[in-house]
Amino acid sequence: MAKHPVPHQKTCRSRSKTRHSAFQKITRKKLTDVAKTVKCANCGLAKRPHYTCENCGMYRGRQVIKFKMPGEKKDVQKIKV
């Protein structure tokens, strides 16, 4: 049976926390680079690509979500296409 390497000393708290914080920093940077926004073709506000615009409810040139007008009961209504 092969012997596995064993640490000679316990890893101190500051070293493990430093390693953890460095990993978090790199991961956070990767996530912010991934989250892109594009301009909505209808209203011009920033939106996530391949998602419905939260401002006007348009997706790929079609009205997908109908927002509440004054006097209506429901807040948001999905439109079947």
Residue pairs with C-beta under 8 A, 6 or more apart in sequence:
35 48
36 48
36 49
37 46
37 47
37 48
37 49
38 46
38 47
38 48
38 49
39 45
39 46
39 47
40 46
40 47
40 53
40 55
40 56
40 58
41 58
41 61
42 53
42 56
42 58
43 53
43 55
43 56
43 58
45 53
45 55
45 56
47 53
47 54
47 55
51 59
52 58
52 59
52 64
52 65
53 59
57 63
57 64
57 65
57 66
57 67
58 64
62 81
63 79
64 78
64 79
64 81
65 76
65 77
65 78
65 79
66 76
66 77
66 78
66 79
67 75
67 76
68 74
68 75
68 76
